[in-house]
Amino acid sequence: MSSVLPLIQNECIKIIKKKRFYVILLILLILVPMFTYAQMRSSEHSRKNFNGDWRLEVQQQITDNENSLGSNRIPEEWKKYRLIFVQQLQYYLDNDVNPKEPNGVTFTREFMNNSISLFIPLLIMAVASDIVSGERTSGTIKMLLTRPVKRWKVLLSKLIALIMFVSLIVVSTFLISYLVSGLFFGYKGFNLPVFTGFQIQGSDVDMSAVHAVPQWLYIVMQCGLIWFVSVTVAMLAFMVSVLVKSTAASIVVMMAALIAGTILTNMASAWTSAKYFFMVNLQLTNYLSGSPAPIEGMNLNFSLMVLGIWAVASIIVSFTVFTKRDILN
């Protein structure tokens, strides 16, 4: 392992020199204040309409969703989602807990939840997609492989460095979101109760396993799932970077896969085989909040298993191709 450490250090230096991580931080520093400001204006509008009473706002949401259930213009699948949403809102109302208490911690929780399937994976892709193909494009891979170091160690060092930066991106996203939103909403809210454990059974919600956890614990679980998704996406981008010579092609392949996943998640409820695609299983945090799975039969354990299999398969393919193929030509 000691022989790999200098290689890992070298890979970290190369990633830093490319300045893509700094670009990611800049993107977060630009977009998060925009999202926070939009949320602040939305909260102010709601307070004016409901005189600052969150219970009236939640009751209005329940009423609006119940009224929409009788409309013929709304697809049956959407009605199922709204019926589940109504039951969950009623549970929060009955237990006198504001599900969207305006504070920096709640904003961060919602932002991280909405970022798991596309925004954070796109940030990860910026670092992962050219970690091998970029060196082939520039020709530096030839210099690296002519050294008396086994190929698998070279690739392992890249993989470890990538996982380190993936972890750093997830932590940075959380910290920037919390620090910026705290300026608008305040930094309190870690101990507010959040309900988890909703079990979806058809169009009904089983409340028997529901329990309240402090928001800080919920965020710890949430960030753990986000990290797992991010590592899986990084492994897949890593594999594509090994298989494809061009950095541009590598980025296009991953972007197409992620965008296709977003479309499939919204449209593939009747295509049960789609649940084995990694893209459809990225929204792991929805299982914490009790949102219905995009396809019948999916649950947290199933999605973790599917993503784990994709990640392991990606690593096997990457190392097999890199160690056996003629990379130098």
C-alpha positions in Angstrom: 0.0 0.0 0.0 2.9 2.3 0.7 3.9 2.2 -3.0 0.4 3.4 -3.9 0.4 6.5 -1.6 2.7 8.6 -3.7 0.6 7.8 -6.7 -2.6 8.9 -4.8 -0.9 12.1 -3.8 0.1 12.7 -7.5 -3.5 12.1 -8.6 -4.8 14.5 -6.1 -2.4 17.2 -7.2 -3.4 16.6 -10.8 -7.1 17.0 -10.0 -6.4 20.2 -8.1 -4.3 21.6 -10.9 -7.1 21.0 -13.4 -9.1 23.5 -11.1 -12.3 21.6 -11.8 -12.9 21.2 -8.1 -12.7 25.0 -7.7 -15.1 25.4 -10.5 -17.5 23.1 -8.6 -17.2 25.3 -5.5 -17.8 28.4 -7.6 -20.9 26.9 -9.1 -22.2 26.1 -5.6 -21.4 29.6 -4.4 -23.4 31.1 -7.3 -26.4 28.7 -7.4 -27.0 28.1 -3.7 -27.7 31.8 -3.0 -30.1 31.9 -5.9 -32.0 28.9 -4.6 -32.0 30.3 -1.1 -33.3 33.7 -2.2 -36.1 32.0 -4.2 -37.0 29.9 -1.2 -37.0 33.1 1.0 -39.4 34.9 -1.3 -41.6 31.8 -1.5 -41.7 31.6 2.4 -42.5 35.4 2.6 -45.4 34.9 0.1 -46.8 32.0 2.1 -46.6 33.9 5.3 -48.5 36.8 3.8 -51.2 34.6 2.4 -51.7 32.5 5.6 -50.8 35.2 8.2 -47.8 33.2 9.3 -49.8 30.2 10.3 -48.2 27.1 8.8 -51.1 24.9 9.8 -53.4 26.9 7.4 -50.8 26.5 4.7 -50.6 22.7 5.1 -54.4 22.5 5.3 -54.7 24.4 2.1 -52.2 22.0 0.4 -54.2 19.1 1.6 -57.4 20.6 0.3 -55.9 21.5 -3.1 -54.5 18.0 -3.6 -57.8 16.3 -2.5 -59.8 18.5 -4.9 -57.4 17.5 -7.8 -58.1 13.8 -7.2 -61.5 14.2 -8.8 -60.1 15.7 -12.0 -60.1 13.7 -15.2 -57.2 15.7 -16.5 -54.7 14.2 -14.0 -53.3 10.8 -14.8 -54.1 8.0 -12.3 -50.4 7.6 -11.5 -50.2 11.2 -10.4 -53.3 10.9 -8.3 -51.6 8.1 -6.4 -48.7 10.4 -5.6 -51.0 13.1 -4.4 -53.1 10.8 -2.3 -49.9 9.6 -0.5 -48.7 13.2 -0.1 -52.1 14.1 1.5 -51.8 11.3 4.0 -48.3 12.4 5.0 -49.3 16.1 5.3 -52.2 15.1 7.5 -49.9 13.1 9.7 -47.6 16.2 10.2 -50.7 18.3 10.9 -52.1 15.8 13.4 -48.7 15.8 15.2 -48.4 19.6 15.2 -45.0 19.5 13.3 -44.3 22.0 10.5 -42.7 19.9 7.7 -41.1 22.9 6.2 -40.0 25.0 9.1 -38.0 27.9 7.6 -34.4 27.6 8.8 -31.0 26.9 7.3 -31.0 23.3 8.3 -34.4 22.5 6.8 -33.4 24.3 3.6 -30.2 22.3 3.4 -32.1 19.1 3.9 -34.5 19.9 1.1 -31.7 21.1 -1.2 -29.7 17.9 -0.7 -32.8 15.8 -1.2 -33.6 17.6 -4.5 -29.9 17.4 -5.7 -29.3 13.7 -5.3 -30.5 12.4 -8.7 -29.0 15.0 -11.0 -27.3 18.1 -9.6 -24.7 16.4 -7.4 -24.1 13.6 -9.9 -23.3 16.3 -12.5 -20.8 17.9 -10.2 -19.3 14.4 -9.6 -19.1 13.8 -13.3 -17.0 17.0 -13.8 -14.2 15.4 -11.9 -14.7 11.7 -12.8 -15.4 11.7 -16.5 -11.9 12.6 -17.6 -9.7 11.1 -14.9 -8.4 8.5 -17.4 -9.6 9.6 -20.8 -8.2 13.1 -20.1 -4.7 11.6 -19.7 -5.1 9.6 -22.9 -6.2 12.7 -24.8 -3.2 14.7 -23.5 -0.8 11.8 -23.9 0.4 11.9 -20.3 -0.8 8.3 -19.8 2.1 7.0 -21.8 4.6 8.6 -19.5 2.8 7.3 -16.5 2.6 3.7 -17.7 6.3 3.5 -18.8 7.2 3.8 -15.1 8.1 0.5 -13.2 4.6 0.5 -11.5 1.9 -2.1 -12.2 -1.1 -0.8 -14.1 -3.6 -1.9 -11.4 -1.8 0.3 -8.9 -1.9 3.3 -11.2 -5.7 2.8 -11.7 -6.2 2.1 -8.0 -4.6 5.4 -7.1 -6.9 7.2 -9.5 -9.9 5.5 -8.0 -9.0 6.3 -4.4 -8.3 9.9 -5.3 -11.6 10.1 -7.0 -13.5 8.8 -4.0 -11.7 11.3 -1.8 -12.8 14.2 -4.0 -16.4 12.7 -4.3 -16.6 12.8 -0.5 -15.2 16.4 -0.5 -17.8 17.5 -3.0 -20.7 16.0 -0.9 -19.4 17.7 2.2 -18.8 21.0 0.4 -22.3 20.9 -1.0 -23.8 20.5 2.5 -21.6 23.1 4.1 -22.1 25.8 1.4 -25.8 25.2 1.4 -26.0 25.4 5.2 -23.7 28.4 5.6 -25.4 30.4 2.8 -29.0 29.6 3.7 -28.2 30.3 7.3 -27.6 33.9 6.4 -31.2 34.1 5.2 -33.1 31.8 7.6 -30.8 31.4 10.6 -28.6 28.5 11.6 -31.0 26.8 14.1 -33.1 23.7 13.4 -30.8 20.8 14.1 -33.1 19.4 16.8 -36.4 19.9 15.0 -38.4 16.6 14.6 -38.6 15.0 11.2 -40.8 12.0 10.6 -39.4 9.0 8.8 -40.5 5.3 8.4 -43.5 5.8 6.1 -44.3 2.5 4.4 -46.1 2.8 1.0 -48.7 0.1 0.2 -50.4 0.9 -3.1 -52.1 4.2 -2.6 -52.1 4.0 1.2 -49.4 4.9 3.7 -48.7 2.6 6.6 -48.0 4.9 9.6 -47.2 2.1 12.1 -43.4 2.4 11.7 -43.3 6.2 11.5 -41.2 7.8 14.2 -39.7 11.2 14.8 -35.9 11.8 14.6 -34.0 15.0 15.2 -33.2 16.8 12.0 -29.5 16.4 12.5 -29.8 12.6 12.6 -32.1 12.6 9.5 -29.4 14.7 7.7 -26.7 12.3 8.7 -28.7 9.4 7.2 -29.5 11.5 4.2 -25.9 12.5 3.5 -24.8 8.8 3.9 -27.2 7.8 1.1 -26.1 10.8 -1.0 -22.5 9.7 -0.6 -23.4 6.2 -1.7 -25.1 7.5 -4.8 -22.3 9.8 -5.6 -19.7 7.0 -5.3 -21.8 4.8 -7.6 -22.0 7.5 -10.2 -18.3 8.2 -9.9 -17.5 4.5 -10.4 -19.6 4.5 -13.6 -18.0 7.7 -14.9 -14.7 6.2 -14.0 -15.5 3.1 -16.1 -16.6 5.2 -19.1 -13.4 7.2 -18.8 -11.4 4.0 -19.1 -13.5 2.7 -22.0 -13.7 5.9 -24.0 -10.6 7.8 -25.3 -12.3 11.2 -25.6 -13.1 13.3 -22.6 -16.0 14.9 -24.4 -17.5 11.6 -25.4 -17.1 10.4 -21.8 -19.0 13.4 -20.5 -21.7 13.1 -23.1 -22.3 9.4 -22.3 -22.7 10.1 -18.5 -24.9 13.2 -19.1 -27.2 11.2 -21.4 -27.4 8.4 -18.8 -28.3 10.8 -16.0 -30.9 12.8 -18.0 -32.4 9.6 -19.3 -32.7 8.4 -15.7 -34.7 11.6 -14.8 -37.1 10.9 -17.7 -37.4 7.2 -16.9 -38.1 7.9 -13.2 -41.1 10.1 -14.2 -42.4 7.9 -17.0 -41.4 4.2 -16.5 -43.9 3.2 -13.8 -45.4 0.5 -16.1 -42.0 -0.7 -17.3 -41.0 -2.9 -14.4 -37.6 -4.0 -15.9 -36.5 -0.3 -15.8 -36.0 -0.7 -12.0 -32.7 -2.5 -12.7 -31.2 0.6 -14.3 -28.9 2.5 -12.0 -30.4 5.9 -13.0 -33.8 4.9 -11.7 -32.4 4.0 -8.3 -30.6 7.3 -7.5 -33.2 8.9 -5.4 -32.4 7.0 -2.2 -33.4 9.8 0.1 -37.0 9.5 -1.1 -37.2 6.3 1.0 -36.4 8.3 4.1 -39.1 10.9 3.5 -41.7 8.3 2.4 -42.1 9.3 -1.2 -43.4 6.4 -3.4 -40.9 4.5 -5.4 -41.0 5.2 -9.2 -41.7 1.5 -10.0 -43.7 -1.0 -8.0 -41.5 -3.4 -6.0 -38.6 -1.0 -5.3 -37.5 -0.3 -1.8 -34.3 1.0 -0.1 -32.6 -2.4 0.2 -33.4 -3.1 -3.5 -32.0 0.2 -4.7 -28.9 -0.2 -2.6 -28.3 -3.6 -4.0 -28.8 -2.5 -7.6 -26.5 0.5 -7.2 -23.9 -1.7 -5.4 -23.9 -4.3 -8.2 -23.5 -1.5 -10.8 -20.6 0.0 -8.9 -18.8 -3.3 -8.4 -19.3 -4.3 -12.1 -17.9 -0.9 -13.1 -14.8 -1.4 -11.0 -14.3 -4.9 -12.5 -14.7 -3.7 -16.0 -12.4 -0.7 -15.4 -9.5 -2.8 -14.0 -9.9 -5.6 -16.6 -9.8 -3.2 -19.5 -7.1 -1.0 -18.2 -4.7 -3.8 -17.3 -5.2 -5.8 -20.5 -5.9 -3.4 -23.3 -3.2 -1.6 -25.2 -3.7 1.8 -23.7 -0.5 3.3 -25.2 -1.8 3.3 -28.7 
